[in-house]
Amino acid sequence: MANGISMARVEEIIDSYGAQRSNLIAIMQDVQAEYKYLSVPVLELIAEKLNIGVAKVYSVATFYENFSLEAKGKYIIKVCDGTACHVRKSEPIYKALKAHLGLEGKQKTSADGLFTLETVACLGACSLAPAMTVNDEVYAKMTPESAVELVESLKKKEESANG
């Protein structure tokens, strides 16, 4: 186990694709689906098992926006920035959440490891704008205040569960 990732499980995923180079993206998608991100040791293992350079695997991981090299939080918040959401003020929602979670610069995950904040081009919920999701559950007609309240309610839920 490295950072909560079972390398044996990663090997199982690679082997399930016959360790074929042509399946690089599918392998990376499956590993990320299981662990929410791709760590450097995982990228190195994939490169080794597929007999390709680490630089090639890393370039694929950084080229596609869906891949994350940073550990993600338990709650993945996606704020829509599509046209409908943008004109209905999704940016202030994102900024309020970023400030509330104490995220600085390009940091996406809160210090407590609970929340990851991202923007997406479109959630496909234009009639509900401005919209956001938390772990793929859609929240409609959000405001900066309602978004922060939602995060606080999730924090309280975590505290009482771990309390």
C-alpha positions, 0 to 999 in steps of 0.5 A, a space after each residue: 500500500 502506497 498512499 492508500 493504493 494497493 500496487 497488487 490491485 493496480 497490477 491486477 487491473 493492468 493484467 486484466 487488459 493483458 498488459 497491452 500498450 494499446 490499453 494504456 488509457 483504459 488501464 489508467 481510467 480503471 486505476 483512477 476510478 478505484 483510487 480517484 487519482 494516479 500517483 507517481 508510483 502507479 505511473 511508474 508501475 504501469 510504464 514498467 508492466 507495459 514496457 513503455 517509458 514513464 515519460 510517455 505514461 506521464 504525458 498521457 496522464 497530464 494531457 487528458 484533463 480527466 486524469 488527476 495526479 493529486 489525491 482527491 477528497 472524499 467529496 468531489 465538488 464540480 462547479 459548472 462553468 458552462 454558458 448557462 451557469 456562467 451567465 447565472 453567476 457560477 464563478 462567485 460560487 466557485 470563488 466562495 467555495 475556494 475561499 471557504 475551503 482554504 484553497 490557494 493557487 492551483 490547490 484543489 483539495 482541502 487540507 483535511 482531505 475531505 473536499 476537492 473543488 473543480 470546475 467543469 465545462 458543462 454538467 448538462 443541467 443548464 435549466 438548473 443553472 447555476 449548478 454543481 455536483 458533489 460526488 455526481 449528485 446535482 445541486 441546482 440554482 446554487 448561490 455562494 451561500 448555499 454552496 458553503 452551507 452544503 459543504 458545512 453540512 457535509 463536514 458536520 456529517 463527517 464529524 458526527 460519523 467520526 465523532 
